[in-house]
Amino acid sequence: MAVDLAKAKTRLAEKQAEIEAYSALSADSRQPVELDQVAVGRLSRMDAMQQQAMAEAAERARKRDMIRIEMAERRIASGDYGYCEECGNEIPDGRLAIDPMATHCVKCAT
């Protein structure tokens, strides 16, 4: 069964829009933490710095996913999308529905 490329492009576009929306929502969380001694106590600053670090880590993960989306779009253009990079077998549509950027079938991913 051949992969539905139109559906794949739609899934990738939706995933990209979702990532961009989350990135925009978390922009304030990634800003530098104010070190105002009067306004915020030491523990509150530490908590704010931890929250900032977590937001930055999430943003790095989103950027990795954006790269994976770009790579999937290149595979669509080259005709390699939907085929396992390891064994060459088709990646099931159910797997691509969950992760449209998947590069390996379930067997090779494990």
PASEBA-1860 file (N, C-alpha, C; in nm, 3 decimals):
! residues 110
1> MAVDLAKA> 0.085/-0.119/0.000/0.000/0.000/0.000/0.089/0.124/0.000 ~ 0.071/0.210/-0.096/0.152/0.330/-0.108/0.108/0.435/-0.007 ~ 0.204/0.515/0.033/0.178/0.622/0.128/0.102/0.734/0.057 ~ -0.001/0.787/0.122/-0.077/0.899/0.070/0.003/1.027/0.096 ~ 0.072/1.077/-0.007/0.161/1.191/0.009/0.085/1.320/0.043 ~ -0.036/1.334/-0.009/-0.114/1.453/0.023/-0.147/1.455/0.172 ~ -0.185/1.339/0.225/-0.214/1.328/0.367/-0.088/1.353/0.450 ~ 0.024/1.302/0.402/0.152/1.321/0.472/0.189/1.469/0.477
9> KTRLAEKQ> 0.173/1.537/0.365/0.204/1.681/0.362/0.114/1.759/0.458 ~ -0.013/1.720/0.465/-0.107/1.785/0.556/-0.066/1.761/0.701 ~ -0.030/1.637/0.732/0.014/1.605/0.869/0.138/1.684/0.907 ~ 0.233/1.693/0.815/0.356/1.767/0.842/0.327/1.916/0.862 ~ 0.239/1.971/0.779/0.203/2.113/0.792/0.133/2.139/0.925 ~ 0.045/2.047/0.965/-0.024/2.063/1.094/0.074/2.056/1.209 ~ 0.167/1.961/1.202/0.268/1.947/1.307/0.356/2.072/1.314 ~ 0.394/2.124/1.199/0.475/2.246/1.195/0.400/2.364/1.256
17> AEIEAYSA> 0.273/2.379/1.224/0.193/2.488/1.280/0.180/2.472/1.432 ~ 0.163/2.350/1.478/0.152/2.324/1.622/0.283/2.361/1.692 ~ 0.395/2.323/1.635/0.524/2.355/1.694/0.546/2.506/1.699 ~ 0.514/2.574/1.591/0.531/2.720/1.586/0.441/2.788/1.689 ~ 0.320/2.738/1.708/0.229/2.796/1.807/0.283/2.778/1.948 ~ 0.332/2.658/1.981/0.390/2.635/2.113/0.513/2.722/2.135 ~ 0.592/2.738/2.032/0.712/2.820/2.042/0.675/2.965/2.072 ~ 0.574/3.015/2.005/0.529/3.153/2.028/0.473/3.169/2.170
25> LSADSRQP> 0.398/3.070/2.216/0.340/3.077/2.350/0.445/3.077/2.460 ~ 0.555/3.008/2.436/0.655/2.995/2.541/0.768/3.097/2.530 ~ 0.756/3.192/2.441/0.863/3.290/2.420/0.895/3.366/2.549 ~ 0.795/3.406/2.623/0.818/3.480/2.748/0.890/3.395/2.851 ~ 0.861/3.266/2.854/0.922/3.176/2.952/1.072/3.158/2.929 ~ 1.116/3.185/2.805/1.257/3.166/2.773/1.339/3.293/2.792 ~ 1.275/3.402/2.832/1.346/3.528/2.852/1.437/3.518/2.974 ~ 1.545/3.599/2.977/1.635/3.597/3.094/1.558/3.630/3.223
33> VELDQVAV> 1.601/3.568/3.331/1.538/3.589/3.461/1.592/3.717/3.522 ~ 1.501/3.800/3.571/1.540/3.924/3.639/1.608/3.891/3.772 ~ 1.714/3.959/3.803/1.786/3.935/3.928/1.765/4.050/4.027 ~ 1.645/4.102/4.030/1.611/4.211/4.121/1.599/4.156/4.263 ~ 1.689/4.196/4.351/1.691/4.145/4.488/1.567/4.184/4.568 ~ 1.508/4.297/4.536/1.393/4.346/4.613/1.264/4.277/4.571 ~ 1.245/4.259/4.441/1.117/4.210/4.390/1.101/4.059/4.408 ~ 1.210/3.985/4.402/1.199/3.840/4.402/1.299/3.782/4.501
41> GRLSRMDA> 1.255/3.688/4.581/1.344/3.621/4.675/1.435/3.522/4.604 ~ 1.536/3.475/4.676/1.635/3.385/4.618/1.571/3.255/4.566 ~ 1.482/3.195/4.644/1.419/3.071/4.600/1.327/3.093/4.481 ~ 1.260/3.207/4.479/1.173/3.238/4.366/1.255/3.256/4.239 ~ 1.373/3.319/4.252/1.461/3.335/4.136/1.511/3.199/4.088 ~ 1.546/3.112/4.182/1.593/2.979/4.144/1.482/2.903/4.071 ~ 1.361/2.915/4.120/1.248/2.851/4.055/1.227/2.908/3.915 ~ 1.238/3.041/3.904/1.222/3.106/3.774/1.332/3.061/3.677
49> MQQQAMAE> 1.454/3.045/3.728/1.565/3.000/3.643/1.544/2.855/3.598 ~ 1.489/2.773/3.687/1.460/2.635/3.651/1.350/2.631/3.544 ~ 1.248/2.711/3.561/1.140/2.718/3.462/1.194/2.764/3.327 ~ 1.285/2.862/3.331/1.346/2.912/3.208/1.426/2.801/3.139 ~ 1.503/2.726/3.217/1.583/2.618/3.161/1.494/2.510/3.098 ~ 1.384/2.479/3.162/1.290/2.380/3.108/1.227/2.432/2.979 ~ 1.193/2.560/2.976/1.135/2.619/2.855/1.236/2.618/2.740 ~ 1.362/2.645/2.772/1.466/2.642/2.669/1.488/2.501/2.616
57> AAERARKR> 1.485/2.402/2.705/1.500/2.263/2.662/1.384/2.221/2.571 ~ 1.264/2.263/2.605/1.147/2.233/2.522/1.161/2.300/2.385 ~ 1.215/2.421/2.383/1.234/2.492/2.256/1.338/2.419/2.170 ~ 1.443/2.369/2.231/1.543/2.292/2.154/1.479/2.168/2.094 ~ 1.391/2.102/2.168/1.321/1.984/2.116/1.230/2.024/1.999 ~ 1.165/2.138/2.011/1.080/2.185/1.901/1.164/2.214/1.777 ~ 1.282/2.273/1.795/1.369/2.301/1.680/1.416/2.171/1.614 ~ 1.444/2.069/1.695/1.481/1.939/1.638/1.364/1.883/1.556
65> DMIRIEMA> 1.242/1.899/1.607/1.125/1.850/1.533/1.106/1.928/1.402 ~ 1.136/2.057/1.404/1.126/2.136/1.281/1.226/2.085/1.176 ~ 1.344/2.047/1.221/1.443/1.990/1.130/1.394/1.856/1.077 ~ 1.334/1.775/1.164/1.279/1.647/1.121/1.167/1.667/1.018 ~ 1.086/1.772/1.035/0.980/1.802/0.938/1.043/1.838/0.804 ~ 1.145/1.922/0.807/1.213/1.961/0.683/1.272/1.838/0.613 ~ 1.331/1.748/0.691/1.387/1.626/0.633/1.277/1.539/0.573 ~ 1.162/1.531/0.639/1.049/1.453/0.586/1.000/1.513/0.455
73> ERRIASGD> 0.995/1.646/0.448/0.953/1.712/0.324/1.050/1.682/0.211 ~ 1.179/1.675/0.244/1.279/1.639/0.142/1.260/1.495/0.096 ~ 1.226/1.405/0.191/1.201/1.266/0.154/1.078/1.254/0.064 ~ 0.977/1.338/0.090/0.859/1.338/0.002/0.900/1.379/-0.139 ~ 0.980/1.485/-0.147/1.023/1.535/-0.278/1.108/1.433/-0.353 ~ 1.189/1.356/-0.281/1.278/1.259/-0.346/1.211/1.123/-0.369 ~ 1.091/1.104/-0.310/1.021/0.978/-0.326/1.057/0.873/-0.222 ~ 1.134/0.911/-0.122/1.176/0.818/-0.017/1.086/0.819/0.105
81> YGYCEECG> 0.988/0.907/0.110/0.903/0.919/0.228/0.818/0.793/0.245 ~ 0.809/0.749/0.371/0.725/0.635/0.401/0.797/0.502/0.393 ~ 0.927/0.506/0.366/1.007/0.385/0.360/1.115/0.390/0.468 ~ 1.135/0.278/0.534/1.231/0.268/0.642/1.373/0.291/0.590 ~ 1.447/0.377/0.657/1.585/0.403/0.616/1.676/0.285/0.645 ~ 1.634/0.197/0.734/1.717/0.083/0.773/1.695/-0.038/0.679 ~ 1.570/-0.082/0.668/1.543/-0.205/0.593/1.477/-0.180/0.456 ~ 1.425/-0.059/0.434/1.363/-0.027/0.306/1.217/-0.063/0.296
89> NEIPDGRL> 1.161/-0.129/0.398/1.019/-0.163/0.396/0.934/-0.039/0.419 ~ 0.807/-0.050/0.377/0.714/0.060/0.400/0.688/0.080/0.548 ~ 0.680/0.206/0.590/0.642/0.240/0.727/0.489/0.243/0.728 ~ 0.424/0.169/0.818/0.278/0.167/0.821/0.218/0.306/0.838 ~ 0.104/0.328/0.773/0.038/0.458/0.779/0.001/0.495/0.923 ~ -0.032/0.396/1.005/-0.064/0.425/1.145/0.053/0.488/1.218 ~ 0.173/0.438/1.189/0.293/0.497/1.251/0.315/0.639/1.200 ~ 0.296/0.659/1.070/0.314/0.793/1.013/0.206/0.889/1.062
97> AIDPMATH> 0.089/0.837/1.096/-0.017/0.923/1.150/0.023/0.975/1.287 ~ 0.090/0.890/1.365/0.135/0.932/1.499/0.257/1.020/1.489 ~ 0.353/0.981/1.406/0.477/1.057/1.388/0.504/1.071/1.240 ~ 0.456/1.179/1.178/0.473/1.194/1.033/0.619/1.213/0.991 ~ 0.708/1.232/1.088/0.850/1.249/1.056/0.927/1.118/1.073 ~ 0.859/1.007/1.101/0.925/0.879/1.127/1.011/0.838/1.008 ~ 1.130/0.786/1.040/1.222/0.742/0.936/1.245/0.590/0.940 ~ 1.192/0.525/1.042/1.213/0.381/1.058/1.079/0.312/1.085
105> CVKCAT> 1.069/0.189/1.037/0.952/0.107/1.070/0.962/0.068/1.218 ~ 0.856/0.011/1.271/0.853/-0.024/1.413/0.964/-0.124/1.447 ~ 0.983/-0.223/1.362/1.083/-0.326/1.387/1.223/-0.264/1.396 ~ 1.259/-0.179/1.303/1.393/-0.119/1.303/1.408/-0.010/1.409 ~ 1.299/0.053/1.447/1.306/0.158/1.550/1.335/0.100/1.687 ~ 1.296/-0.028/1.707/1.324/-0.091/1.835/1.459/-0.152/1.828
END
